C-alpha cells in the first residue's frame, strides 16, 4: 500500500495510498514553489499500515539544478537515507518533473 511524500523548500505534498500493489500508478500532479536553485526535492516512499507505523521504503533526492534546462521523466533508485542519499535499496520510483520560472 505505497504512497509518497514530496518535500522541497519547506513544502510538503502527499500522494494517495494505492492499495494492494507493488507497482502503483499515482498519476497525480503537484505544484511546489522553489526558492533557490540550490533547493532539493526529496521524494520519500512509504508502505501504509493500518495497525502499526508506516514502513519507509526509501527516498530519492533531485536537485533543482537537474531541472533547469530540461524536464525529467525517469525511474530513480530508492536510497536508504531520509534525505534521499545513502546506500541504494531495492526498488525505484518514477517521477516526471519540470521546472517553470
C-alpha positions in Angstrom: 0.0 0.0 0.0 2.6 2.6 -1.1 2.4 6.4 -1.0 5.0 9.1 -1.5 5.7 12.3 0.5 7.3 15.1 -1.6 9.2 17.8 0.1 11.0 20.9 -1.2 11.8 24.3 0.3 9.7 23.7 3.4 6.6 22.5 1.5 5.1 19.0 1.6 2.6 17.1 -0.5 1.5 13.5 -0.1 0.1 11.2 -2.8 -2.8 9.0 -2.3 -2.3 5.5 -0.9 -2.5 2.8 -3.7 -3.8 -0.4 -2.1 -2.5 -3.9 -2.7 0.1 -3.3 -5.3 3.9 -3.2 -5.7 3.6 -1.2 -8.9 1.5 1.9 -8.1 0.4 4.5 -10.7 -0.5 7.7 -8.9 -1.0 9.9 -11.9 -1.1 12.9 -9.6 0.4 16.4 -10.1 1.7 18.9 -7.5 2.9 22.4 -7.9 5.6 23.5 -5.5 7.4 26.8 -5.2 11.2 26.7 -5.4 13.1 29.4 -3.6 16.6 28.7 -4.9 18.5 26.7 -7.5 20.1 25.0 -4.5 16.8 23.5 -3.3 16.5 19.7 -3.5 13.2 17.8 -4.0 13.0 14.7 -1.7 10.5 12.0 -2.5 10.2 9.6 0.4 8.3 6.3 -0.3 6.3 4.6 2.4 4.1 1.5 2.8 0.9 2.3 4.6 -0.1 0.1 7.5 -3.4 0.2 9.4 -2.3 -1.1 12.8 1.3 -0.1 13.0 3.8 2.6 11.9 4.1 3.0 8.2 7.3 1.4 6.8 9.8 3.6 5.0 10.7 2.1 1.7 13.4 4.6 0.7 13.8 8.1 -0.7 15.3 9.9 -3.7 16.8 13.4 -3.9 16.5 15.5 -7.0 18.5 18.8 -7.1 16.6 21.6 -8.8 19.6 22.3 -10.9 18.8 19.0 -12.7 15.5 20.5 -13.9 16.6 24.0 -15.0 17.2 23.1 -18.7 15.0 20.1 -19.3 12.1 18.1 -17.9 12.8 14.8 -16.2 10.9 11.6 -16.6 12.7 8.6 -15.3 13.0 5.9 -12.6 15.0 7.0 -9.6 16.5 4.2 -7.4 15.4 4.4 -3.8 18.2 5.2 -1.3 18.3 4.4 2.4 18.7 7.9 3.9 15.7 10.1 4.8 17.3 12.8 2.6 17.3 10.6 -0.5 21.0 9.9 -0.1 22.9 6.9 1.2 23.2 3.3 0.0 20.9 2.2 -2.8 18.0 0.0 -1.8 15.9 -2.4 -3.9 13.2 -0.6 -5.8 12.7 2.7 -7.7 10.1 5.4 -8.1 9.2 7.0 -11.4 9.0 10.8 -11.3 8.0 13.2 -14.0 9.4 16.6 -13.0 9.5 20.1 -14.6 10.7 23.5 -13.6 8.8 26.6 -14.6 10.0 30.1 -13.9 
